[in-house]
């Protein structure tokens, strides 16, 4: 057997690997340095300007054509530059504009039982974006994804896109910007609605309860009802019924907990679960089919679909509608939260 094979040392392989790794780090550092200097150059030249030739750039930046080409390719992917065949390389026209991205889970709209709130929200967003495009130095990109309601964390491909250097901020509707184990996924400025994240827009249940109690006072209601889409505990500080109960007591209004109702799930013989509108309709039929003295003269309904079914049952009762829907049609307050708790 060959003596040279017997004396083989693993370091003979490890040392070349280390050298190659160091070379890669040096190359990456050079590319990063050239990329940063090209960004500064693009900012100095301004949108639409033509860059010097490759040879001139190599001399200006004191770098090789290979490093320069790699850096230019990376910045072209970030839309800092663009190439025109036989004309040269130019600074992007959108270089100095803020880039805002809006991510919308369209399953919030597409479901047959979807609240009309989501389509109204989408319409309002589109209107605001159009208005801001005329007066603000920014452009907005929309991303529509359909995922089952959860909410779920953002898909990996979208996380990569939103973390790109060209993105200045984003609005996320119907997704979490944290991973399932609460690790932040987006270091860029962002706001989340109907999901969890660093900054969230949420429905302020305490303020809503106070507004509801104020309406009951102005309408001189004495038998006050509270309807919700799910069972709630008046003693739990996590449930809106708790805050409405407190608000009524603070206003010295009579409280009858037998008038606090939730809409139970009901299935019909065809094995279909009734929608919230249908369940609201049935509850209204039950409650207002009782004797006059047992009916509420004011109701705080916390779910718009339940209120919609209620309205169809009682749409011809004009006096009752005024009392019951004064709050339902009012604006819902929102508050900012920095916790990791989902928005709704």
ABEGO torsion letter per residue (X at the ends): XBAAAAABBAAAAAAAAAAAAAAAAAAAAAAAAAAAAAAAAAAAAEBGBBBBBAAAAAAAAGBBAAAAAAAAAAAAAAGABBBBBGAEBBBBAAAABBBBBBBBBAAAAABAABBAAAAAAAAAAAAAAAAAAAABBBBBBBBBBBBBBOBBBBBAAAAAAAABAABAEBBBBGBBABBAAGBBABABBBBBBGBBBABBBBBBAAAAAAAAAAAAAAAGBABBBBBBABBBBAABAABAAAAAAAAAAAAGBBBBAAABBBBBBBBBAAGBBBBAAAAAAAAAAAAAABBAAABBABBBBABAAAAAAAAAAAAABAAAAAAAAAAAABBBBBBBBABABBAX
